Amino acid sequence: MYRAVTRNIEVVVTPRFVADRSSPENNYFFWAYTISITNNGVETVQLKTRHWRITDANGRRQEVRGAGVVGEEPVLKAGESFEYTSGVPLQTPSGFMAGSYGMVGGTGEHFDIEIPAFSLDSVETKRTIN
């Protein structure tokens, strides 16, 4: 689990490798990640945009920008949470992601909140400690 808090908005990420959607022999590795966004502040906020930086084990980086998340632009009143699951493929058995969400506050103010950097590790990259 990875966690970041910006302006009293908490973002928690839980990634997991999805072996049955991966094909290591074809350099295709797939992860699902569940994100929970909780508004611990007092003002209502809305998630409007996302910006991802996705880096594989070879240092190849892609940037993804778009409106909302999973087709939604959730509104979070004080104390409310929103959770969703999405996925990402890589050509390497490990990598990492980080990013930000573009938010709008109750007064119309635009600001970004951090999505914590999180590791994408497949079974192929995990080692046992002796």
N, C-alpha and C positions, 0 to 999 in steps of 0.2 A: 504494500500500500504506500502511495506517495501522496503528500499533502502540501498545499500552499494556501495562504490566506492573504487576500488583498482587500483593503477597505471593508473588513468584516464579512467578506464573502469567501467561504471555504470551498476549495476544489480538492476532491480526493479521487485518486486514480488507482484502479486495481487491474493490472494487465494479466493475461494468461495466454500461453502458447496453445494453439489449436492444431493438434497433430493430424486429425482427420480431414482438415482443410489444407494441409501442407503437403508438399511433394519435394522432400530434400534432394532426391536424385535429379530433379529438374530445377534446383535452386529456387524453390518457391516455399517460403515460410510465412505462416499466417498467425496473427495474434488478434485476440479480441481484447477490448479494454472497456471497463465499466467506469463511468465518471459520475460522481455525485457532487452537485453544486448546492451549497446551503447558504442562504442569506441570514447571517447572524447580526445584520445591521438593523436600523430602524426604518430606512426608506425602502420603498418598492423599487426593484430594478428589473430590467429586461435584457436578456442575452440576445444580441443582434447579429454578431459575426464571430467567426472562428479563424484563427491563424495557427497553422501547425508547421513545425520544422521537424522533419523526419530524416534521420541519419542512419545508414546501414553500417555494417562492420568494416566496409571498405572506405568509409568516409563520404560516400555519395549522399548528397542531401537534396531533398525535395521540399518545396514549400507548398502548402495548400491553404487557400483562403476561400471563404465562402460565407453565405448567409446562414445564421442559426446553426443548429445541430440536429441531425437525423430528421430534417424537414420541419423543425420547430424553432420558434423564437420564444422560449418560455419566460413568463413573468413570474417573479418571485417576490412575494410580500415578505415582510419581516418574519423570520422564523421558518419560512418555507424552504423546501428542497426540491430539486429536480434530478432525476437519475436517468442515464441512458447507456446503452452499450453499442459500440461500433467496432470496426476492425481495420487492420492494416496488413498488407503483404510486403515482404522484403525479399530480396534476392540472396540475402545472407542469413545465417542462423542466429544472428543477434543484431541489435541496434538500439536506438533510443529515440524518444519523441519528447518534444516540449512545445509550448505555445502560449497563446493568450486568447481570451474571449473579449470581444468588444461589447461593452455594456452601455445601457442608457439608464440614468437615474430618474427619479420622480420629477425632478426639475428640468429634465431634458439634457442634463450634462452627460457627455460621452466620456467614458474612461475604459481602460483595459484592466483585466485581472489576469493574474498568472495561472497558467496550467503548469504544475510542477514537471520537471524533466523526469521521465521514467524509462526504465530499462526494459528492453524486449529480449528475452533470453529463451532459446528453445532447449529441448533436451540435448541436442547436439553440442551445446556450449556449456552445459552444466558439468562440473567435475566433482568427484567425491574427495573429501578431505580425509587423509589417513593420519 
